[in-house]
């Protein structure tokens, strides 16, 4: 399909998994009623407090099974943001996204590659890898809705990943996230637009919004960016959806006029291997 409507979801996910899943189903219904053929969710869309809720298996767990049911009911593709996935080899869970087609079939699974590990100047330690096991595979999947590249949140700061996906055919990047207010206000839109412009790709950036348990304040601003870097859809400052058109013929025109993927000097530098 060369042209269709995409919906990105902006959620205020909390500790009640069932309430979150009811909200997610409502957003799918709203998107489908507005003509969307594809719905994309943010990071940790099913529950925000992994300390209370155990990770799930994929497929077969509660969240992905319900999303598959909704995909079949409404005839839409669903990018399942991310959930905590059982790691059979250890205690650390995977931060994982699942992609479902309009028949509810599992098309692809991607596990977040990059974990946020830092010691700040004041001594504060953020050690995401202590809880989350990083994935080891980049994922691009060719579908009837276009060639899709999967990523999660912090991944968006690593342009090598997106260049690799573009060189392997990706036309639409999914960057569902739970960006904090402190970084989101300065970096969120810039990063989404940069990934779109430098690769000539659409970016579907679903997002978390609202103050979560403790002091975490998430930024929101779920958006869709076209291959020219224009924000063509943006959610309001509350939970909801933003709907924009994916036009792969327009993507081809942008790439023809700005052929940066073809003009790479791989004979001089080879930071991304095909």
NUGUVEX-947169 format. One line per field, with one value per residue: residue number from 1; residue in three letters; x, y, z of N, C-alpha, C in turn. Coordinates in steps of 0.02 Angstrom, whole numbers, plus 50000, padded with zeros to 5 digits. Example, Ala and Ser with C-alpha at 12.3 -4.5 7.8 and 13.67 -1.06 7.14 Angstrom:
2
num [1|2]
residu [ALA|SER]
nX [50660|50642]
nY [49716|49888]
nZ [50390|50354]
caX [50615|50684]
caY [49775|49947]
caZ [50390|50357]
cX [50660|50645]
cY [49835|50002]
cZ [50390|50394]
***
This chain:
274
num [1|2|3|4|5|6|7|8|9|10|11|12|13|14|15|16|17|18|19|20|21|22|23|24|25|26|27|28|29|30|31|32|33|34|35|36|37|38|39|40|41|42|43|44|45|46|47|48|49|50|51|52|53|54|55|56|57|58|59|60|61|62|63|64|65|66|67|68|69|70|71|72|73|74|75|76|77|78|79|80|81|82|83|84|85|86|87|88|89|90|91|92|93|94|95|96|97|98|99|100|101|102|103|104|105|106|107|108|109|110|111|112|113|114|115|116|117|118|119|120|121|122|123|124|125|126|127|128|129|130|131|132|133|134|135|136|137|138|139|140|141|142|143|144|145|146|147|148|149|150|151|152|153|154|155|156|157|158|159|160|161|162|163|164|165|166|167|168|169|170|171|172|173|174|175|176|177|178|179|180|181|182|183|184|185|186|187|188|189|190|191|192|193|194|195|196|197|198|199|200|201|202|203|204|205|206|207|208|209|210|211|212|213|214|215|216|217|218|219|220|221|222|223|224|225|226|227|228|229|230|231|232|233|234|235|236|237|238|239|240|241|242|243|244|245|246|247|248|249|250|251|252|253|254|255|256|257|258|259|260|261|262|263|264|265|266|267|268|269|270|271|272|273|274]
residu [UNK|UNK|UNK|UNK|UNK|UNK|UNK|UNK|UNK|UNK|UNK|UNK|UNK|UNK|UNK|UNK|UNK|UNK|UNK|UNK|UNK|UNK|UNK|UNK|UNK|UNK|UNK|UNK|UNK|UNK|UNK|UNK|UNK|UNK|UNK|UNK|UNK|UNK|UNK|UNK|UNK|UNK|UNK|UNK|UNK|UNK|UNK|UNK|UNK|UNK|UNK|UNK|UNK|UNK|UNK|UNK|UNK|UNK|UNK|UNK|UNK|UNK|UNK|UNK|UNK|UNK|UNK|UNK|UNK|UNK|UNK|UNK|UNK|UNK|UNK|UNK|UNK|UNK|UNK|UNK|UNK|UNK|UNK|UNK|UNK|UNK|UNK|UNK|UNK|UNK|UNK|UNK|UNK|UNK|UNK|UNK|UNK|UNK|UNK|UNK|UNK|UNK|UNK|UNK|UNK|UNK|UNK|UNK|UNK|UNK|UNK|UNK|UNK|UNK|UNK|UNK|UNK|UNK|UNK|UNK|UNK|UNK|UNK|UNK|UNK|UNK|UNK|UNK|UNK|UNK|UNK|UNK|UNK|UNK|UNK|UNK|UNK|UNK|UNK|UNK|UNK|UNK|UNK|UNK|UNK|UNK|UNK|UNK|UNK|UNK|UNK|UNK|UNK|UNK|UNK|UNK|UNK|UNK|UNK|UNK|UNK|UNK|UNK|UNK|UNK|UNK|UNK|UNK|UNK|UNK|UNK|UNK|UNK|UNK|UNK|UNK|UNK|UNK|UNK|UNK|UNK|UNK|UNK|UNK|UNK|UNK|UNK|UNK|UNK|UNK|UNK|UNK|UNK|UNK|UNK|UNK|UNK|UNK|UNK|UNK|UNK|UNK|UNK|UNK|UNK|UNK|UNK|UNK|UNK|UNK|UNK|UNK|UNK|UNK|UNK|UNK|UNK|UNK|UNK|UNK|UNK|UNK|UNK|UNK|UNK|UNK|UNK|UNK|UNK|UNK|UNK|UNK|UNK|UNK|UNK|UNK|UNK|UNK|UNK|UNK|UNK|UNK|UNK|UNK|UNK|UNK|UNK|UNK|UNK|UNK|UNK|UNK|UNK|UNK|UNK|UNK|UNK|UNK|UNK|UNK|UNK|UNK|UNK|UNK|UNK|UNK|UNK|UNK|UNK|UNK|UNK|UNK|UNK|UNK]
nX [50042|50035|49993|49922|49836|49918|49917|49984|50004|49978|50009|49961|50024|50004|50014|49916|49886|49775|49688|49768|49775|49641|49629|49719|49653|49543|49605|49646|49522|49475|49571|49551|49418|49440|49497|49627|49752|49856|49924|50022|50107|50178|50335|50337|50193|50095|50108|50179|50253|50365|50409|50305|50226|50249|50364|50311|50280|50318|50257|50093|50076|49975|49964|50009|49928|49801|49816|49832|49705|49631|49687|49640|49501|49481|49547|49677|49852|49967|50089|50169|50225|50320|50350|50388|50480|50494|50650|50723|50847|50892|50876|50859|50747|50692|50668|50546|50476|50333|50270|50120|50015|49865|49790|49816|49931|50096|50226|50354|50485|50571|50707|50757|50908|50997|51043|51018|51148|51233|51339|51307|51373|51342|51348|51239|51175|51121|51069|51018|51044|51057|50933|50875|50902|51003|50956|51018|51004|50971|50821|50732|50589|50504|50349|50174|50138|50245|50425|50486|50570|50625|50634|50671|50642|50780|50864|50853|50952|51061|51126|51184|51113|50993|51037|51089|50969|50899|50983|50959|50836|50730|50586|50500|50523|50500|50490|50445|50426|50473|50509|50593|50543|50648|50747|50670|50608|50707|50770|50686|50599|50696|50781|50694|50660|50787|50825|50732|50761|50898|50894|50790|50662|50500|50450|50376|50329|50275|50222|50249|50158|50141|50155|50237|50244|50331|50458|50463|50434|50355|50375|50291|50216|50193|50219|50215|50334|50380|50476|50545|50569|50467|50348|50204|50096|50040|50017|49901|49928|49898|49833|49802|49778|49874|49853|49918|49965|50044|50143|50214|50252|50280|50390|50482|50502|50563|50683|50738|50766|50851|50977|51052|51077|51124|51236|51334|51502|51563|51680|51775|51740|51673|51574|51452|51405|51352]
nY [49941|50105|50227|50285|50309|50342|50317|50387|50354|50442|50413|50410|50313|50211|50126|50028|49893|49835|49944|50025|49945|49945|50079|50082|50000|50080|50188|50124|50094|50226|50273|50185|50218|50344|50316|50266|50151|50096|50083|50153|50128|50196|50174|50059|50044|49966|49951|50048|50021|49910|49845|49793|49723|49572|49528|49485|49346|49335|49277|49264|49314|49421|49556|49565|49469|49526|49642|49582|49529|49648|49700|49609|49628|49762|49772|49828|49869|49850|49928|49883|49973|49963|49828|49745|49602|49428|49363|49219|49177|49240|49360|49493|49585|49598|49747|49764|49772|49728|49686|49683|49617|49657|49546|49504|49434|49395|49488|49540|49555|49661|49699|49820|49902|49994|50045|50160|50213|50297|50401|50542|50712|50749|50632|50550|50397|50319|50170|50082|49960|49872|49825|49799|49693|49717|49707|49618|49627|49715|49768|49760|49755|49702|49747|49748|49875|49953|49965|49932|50000|49961|50031|50091|50221|50278|50232|50322|50416|50368|50377|50287|50168|50198|50237|50115|50041|50114|50093|49962|49961|50022|50123|50183|50233|50176|50249|50242|50304|50348|50484|50593|50749|50842|50816|50799|50921|50993|50905|50807|50832|50879|50768|50672|50733|50746|50611|50579|50670|50645|50519|50511|50463|50419|50454|50380|50429|50385|50424|50440|50534|50646|50646|50520|50381|50428|50543|50557|50643|50645|50690|50692|50750|50667|50622|50627|50625|50681|50627|50742|50807|50875|50903|50820|50781|50800|50763|50832|50914|50806|50641|50546|50534|50560|50586|50552|50560|50430|50425|50341|50364|50500|50494|50429|50532|50631|50566|50553|50685|50723|50637|50573|50448|50375|50450|50429|50411|50275|50220|50292|50306|50186|50165|50107|49950|49857]
nZ [50000|49950|50001|50149|50308|50460|50635|50780|50951|51102|51266|51439|51531|51675|51836|51836|51748|51677|51663|51582|51467|51427|51394|51286|51193|51169|51104|50987|50929|50909|50818|50709|50677|50627|50509|50504|50456|50519|50681|50806|50958|51113|51205|51343|51352|51408|51547|51678|51789|51815|51926|51998|51908|51822|51687|51518|51405|51231|51079|51156|51285|51394|51347|51208|51151|51169|51091|50966|50949|50940|50823|50728|50744|50704|50586|50570|50564|50699|50792|50930|51028|51167|51281|51436|51416|51450|51491|51454|51495|51608|51748|51710|51611|51437|51342|51236|51072|50976|50816|50732|50603|50505|50521|50644|50660|50714|50655|50670|50794|50903|51008|51121|51088|51148|51309|51442|51527|51648|51747|51832|51854|51986|52052|52042|51986|51841|51786|51677|51616|51719|51745|51622|51488|51351|51178|51031|50896|50746|50666|50520|50421|50279|50217|50166|50198|50180|50200|50357|50497|50658|50822|50990|51098|51181|51083|50977|50983|50919|50774|50686|50690|50624|50498|50455|50450|50351|50240|50224|50171|50243|50255|50343|50505|50671|50827|50959|51125|51296|51340|51451|51527|51546|51448|51336|51302|51238|51148|51088|50970|50881|50864|50807|50685|50629|50608|50511|50405|50371|50320|50231|50269|50337|50505|50641|50791|50930|51100|51279|51402|51542|51724|51803|51921|52066|52027|51891|51746|51598|51424|51308|51155|51042|50873|50692|50567|50407|50258|50219|50333|50392|50518|50514|50587|50753|50923|51043|51204|51295|51336|51188|51009|50859|50688|50530|50355|50269|50130|50012|49881|49883|49969|49884|49791|49869|49902|49775|49742|49843|49859|49969|50024|49917|49883|49977|50038|50041|50004|50067|50201|50315|50413|50429|50393|50254]
caX [50000|50079|49969|49873|49840|49952|49902|50031|49967|50010|49977|49983|50023|50015|50030|49860|49893|49710|49664|49809|49755|49576|49643|49751|49601|49504|49642|49643|49455|49472|49612|49517|49360|49464|49524|49697|49765|49915|49923|50086|50105|50243|50371|50303|50125|50048|50114|50238|50290|50385|50424|50246|50199|50302|50369|50268|50309|50296|50187|50058|50061|49912|49964|50013|49868|49746|49829|49818|49632|49607|49708|49591|49435|49478|49582|49732|49918|49982|50157|50153|50268|50364|50331|50440|50475|50531|50715|50728|50915|50914|50827|50846|50698|50702|50621|50532|50419|50306|50234|50064|49979|49794|49759|49838|49990|50160|50268|50424|50500|50634|50726|50794|50980|51036|51020|51043|51193|51273|51350|51305|51423|51324|51354|51179|51188|51066|51099|50963|51064|51051|50866|50855|50953|51001|50951|51079|50988|50933|50764|50696|50543|50469|50279|50130|50131|50310|50480|50482|50627|50601|50679|50636|50663|50850|50895|50849|51013|51116|51108|51209|51060|50944|51069|51090|50902|50883|51022|50928|50770|50678|50552|50466|50553|50459|50535|50404|50471|50451|50560|50583|50534|50711|50780|50621|50593|50760|50798|50639|50580|50757|50805|50648|50667|50853|50825|50693|50795|50961|50882|50734|50613|50449|50461|50316|50356|50226|50255|50217|50149|50116|50200|50230|50258|50393|50471|50471|50387|50369|50369|50237|50229|50192|50218|50236|50378|50387|50547|50576|50580|50409|50302|50139|50044|50066|49965|49892|49964|49857|49828|49762|49812|49887|49846|49949|49967|50105|50140|50278|50270|50313|50457|50526|50519|50612|50748|50765|50791|50903|51000|51108|51093|51164|51297|51380|51570|51582|51749|51817|51720|51632|51549|51393|51418|51296]
caY [50000|50163|50285|50267|50349|50314|50350|50378|50361|50474|50383|50423|50246|50210|50061|49981|49866|49826|50011|50046|49907|49971|50142|50066|49975|50138|50226|50086|50106|50295|50278|50150|50257|50401|50292|50243|50080|50076|50117|50144|50144|50216|50130|50038|50068|49924|49964|50089|49999|49840|49814|49758|49679|49531|49530|49439|49311|49357|49294|49223|49352|49458|49618|49554|49431|49574|49684|49542|49526|49712|49705|49570|49659|49827|49768|49875|49849|49880|49927|49878|50014|49914|49798|49704|49533|49379|49340|49151|49163|49279|49401|49555|49577|49635|49799|49733|49791|49677|49713|49639|49638|49668|49482|49489|49390|49424|49498|49553|49571|49697|49712|49883|49891|50041|50059|50224|50201|50358|50430|50615|50748|50752|50565|50511|50343|50289|50107|50045|49892|49829|49797|49782|49660|49745|49662|49611|49625|49768|49737|49792|49706|49725|49729|49781|49944|49984|49933|49962|49993|49963|50055|50109|50275|50300|50214|50376|50455|50332|50381|50229|50118|50219|50233|50044|50020|50144|50059|49896|49968|50051|50184|50211|50216|50181|50271|50249|50322|50379|50536|50636|50819|50879|50808|50803|50990|51018|50857|50759|50847|50884|50701|50639|50765|50730|50543|50580|50707|50617|50454|50514|50415|50439|50434|50375|50439|50383|50451|50445|50601|50648|50632|50450|50367|50459|50610|50553|50684|50629|50750|50690|50774|50614|50654|50594|50669|50655|50621|50808|50832|50914|50870|50822|50767|50806|50756|50886|50903|50761|50576|50548|50511|50605|50548|50583|50518|50400|50426|50315|50397|50562|50474|50417|50596|50663|50533|50568|50754|50729|50568|50566|50378|50354|50490|50413|50393|50214|50203|50331|50286|50126|50158|50064|49896|49822]
caZ [50000|49943|50036|50201|50369|50519|50699|50836|51014|51159|51324|51507|51560|51748|51867|51828|51680|51644|51643|51525|51408|51405|51360|51222|51148|51150|51054|50924|50901|50885|50758|50654|50659|50589|50445|50508|50440|50559|50745|50839|51030|51141|51250|51405|51347|51445|51619|51689|51849|51806|51990|52022|51856|51792|51613|51481|51349|51164|51087|51206|51346|51396|51308|51136|51132|51164|51033|50907|50944|50914|50753|50688|50748|50670|50522|50569|50587|50764|50818|51002|51071|51199|51345|51467|51393|51487|51466|51481|51517|51666|51783|51673|51557|51376|51324|51171|51032|50931|50759|50713|50543|50514|50540|50712|50657|50734|50596|50690|50864|50911|51077|51124|51086|51189|51377|51468|51584|51656|51813|51824|51894|52057|52080|52027|51939|51803|51763|51647|51599|51778|51743|51554|51447|51283|51121|50991|50824|50713|50634|50465|50393|50219|50223|50119|50220|50172|50236|50423|50541|50727|50874|51051|51143|51183|51019|50929|50989|50887|50703|50648|50686|50573|50432|50437|50430|50287|50188|50215|50139|50284|50233|50401|50570|50731|50881|51018|51180|51359|51350|51509|51511|51546|51384|51281|51282|51195|51101|51059|50901|50841|50848|50760|50619|50602|50582|50449|50352|50349|50288|50185|50295|50384|50574|50683|50858|50984|51159|51344|51429|51611|51780|51823|51991|52086|52000|51819|51709|51528|51382|51259|51087|50991|50808|50630|50528|50339|50238|50212|50400|50414|50565|50480|50637|50821|50974|51091|51267|51336|51303|51127|50949|50803|50627|50472|50295|50243|50057|49991|49819|49904|49994|49826|49761|49913|49894|49708|49743|49895|49859|50016|50034|49859|49878|50031|50016|50077|49988|50113|50270|50314|50481|50427|50345|50222]
cX [50044|50057|49915|49883|49873|49930|49957|49994|50010|49973|50004|49977|50040|50026|49976|49861|49826|49681|49703|49788|49687|49585|49673|49699|49557|49539|49642|49575|49450|49511|49578|49456|49379|49499|49595|49701|49822|49912|49989|50083|50175|50275|50330|50230|50076|50050|50180|50281|50307|50403|50366|50219|50256|50305|50324|50308|50280|50310|50156|50041|49997|49911|49962|49953|49808|49755|49816|49743|49604|49628|49659|49523|49429|49514|49639|49798|49931|50056|50150|50204|50324|50332|50392|50429|50519|50596|50727|50797|50938|50859|50811|50798|50722|50649|50606|50471|50398|50266|50182|50033|49904|49755|49778|49898|50052|50207|50341|50427|50568|50646|50774|50869|51017|51004|51055|51082|51239|51282|51355|51356|51407|51327|51293|51195|51122|51094|51043|50981|51064|50983|50848|50914|50950|50993|51016|51067|50951|50879|50733|50652|50505|50397|50238|50120|50195|50363|50490|50544|50606|50655|50637|50674|50737|50888|50900|50911|51073|51102|51133|51154|51011|50974|51072|51021|50882|50920|50996|50855|50718|50652|50517|50502|50500|50505|50497|50445|50434|50506|50543|50578|50600|50747|50732|50609|50645|50779|50747|50625|50642|50781|50760|50656|50734|50854|50785|50732|50856|50953|50825|50679|50558|50470|50395|50339|50300|50261|50213|50212|50126|50170|50187|50246|50327|50400|50479|50415|50402|50343|50309|50259|50238|50182|50233|50275|50385|50460|50583|50592|50523|50367|50232|50081|50076|50008|49960|49926|49920|49856|49782|49801|49825|49887|49876|49954|50037|50097|50208|50299|50305|50383|50505|50548|50571|50681|50779|50796|50846|50933|51059|51126|51138|51232|51347|51448|51593|51653|51798|51803|51672|51607|51487|51404|51353|51305]
cY [50062|50224|50263|50313|50309|50353|50335|50395|50396|50450|50410|50357|50250|50138|50008|49954|49860|49893|50037|50010|49928|50036|50129|50042|50033|50180|50190|50098|50177|50302|50245|50189|50318|50381|50269|50169|50052|50117|50101|50169|50163|50160|50118|50059|50028|49934|50000|50063|49925|49806|49775|49708|49638|49540|49476|49401|49339|49301|49254|49259|49393|49516|49605|49515|49478|49619|49646|49536|49591|49723|49669|49604|49721|49827|49817|49841|49884|49871|49934|49913|49974|49889|49762|49632|49487|49362|49270|49134|49202|49321|49466|49543|49614|49690|49789|49762|49733|49711|49662|49663|49640|49603|49461|49443|49428|49427|49507|49568|49606|49711|49772|49871|49932|50053|50122|50211|50262|50373|50505|50649|50751|50683|50522|50459|50320|50227|50063|49972|49845|49795|49768|49750|49689|49690|49660|49613|49687|49736|49783|49738|49737|49701|49764|49855|49983|49944|49969|49948|50006|49988|50076|50165|50296|50282|50274|50420|50423|50327|50322|50176|50135|50219|50161|50022|50050|50109|49988|49902|50004|50116|50220|50186|50223|50195|50281|50256|50344|50430|50578|50709|50856|50875|50818|50874|51019|50970|50816|50773|50850|50815|50666|50668|50749|50660|50539|50612|50670|50551|50455|50465|50451|50416|50436|50373|50443|50401|50443|50519|50595|50630|50562|50443|50395|50528|50611|50592|50675|50685|50749|50711|50717|50646|50606|50645|50638|50655|50687|50838|50874|50873|50876|50805|50771|50802|50819|50868|50864|50693|50581|50520|50569|50563|50586|50534|50494|50395|50405|50341|50464|50547|50463|50482|50633|50632|50545|50638|50766|50660|50554|50493|50352|50389|50478|50393|50331|50190|50239|50312|50227|50113|50113|50012|49866|49747]
cZ [50000|49982|50087|50261|50426|50580|50749|50900|51066|51222|51389|51545|51635|51771|51856|51756|51644|51622|51583|51462|51382|51368|51291|51171|51124|51097|50986|50890|50872|50820|50698|50631|50617|50524|50446|50492|50482|50624|50781|50911|51055|51182|51314|51406|51390|51520|51632|51746|51843|51872|52018|51972|51825|51717|51582|51429|51284|51115|51145|51270|51339|51347|51233|51111|51123|51103|50968|50895|50915|50841|50707|50686|50704|50603|50515|50588|50654|50780|50894|51047|51101|51263|51373|51447|51436|51452|51495|51509|51578|51695|51746|51616|51494|51370|51251|51137|50988|50877|50736|50648|50556|50526|50611|50715|50677|50675|50614|50765|50866|50985|51079|51132|51139|51257|51403|51532|51591|51731|51804|51869|51969|52090|52068|51973|51907|51768|51735|51633|51659|51778|51675|51517|51376|51231|51082|50916|50803|50671|50582|50434|50335|50221|50169|50136|50212|50208|50302|50463|50613|50775|50934|51087|51134|51119|50972|50931|50953|50812|50662|50639|50629|50503|50409|50413|50363|50230|50176|50196|50180|50255|50291|50464|50625|50791|50946|51082|51242|51377|51411|51487|51503|51479|51326|51257|51234|51137|51061|50985|50856|50818|50798|50690|50588|50572|50516|50392|50326|50312|50237|50205|50333|50454|50611|50755|50909|51050|51222|51364|51502|51662|51805|51898|52009|52054|51924|51784|51635|51482|51335|51190|51037|50922|50751|50590|50458|50317|50225|50279|50427|50463|50537|50527|50706|50870|51016|51157|51316|51302|51242|51069|50902|50740|50568|50414|50280|50167|50031|49922|49833|49930|49936|49794|49803|49904|49826|49706|49793|49906|49906|50029|49977|49857|49935|50002|50055|50058|50034|50185|50265|50385|50486|50373|50318|50228]
***
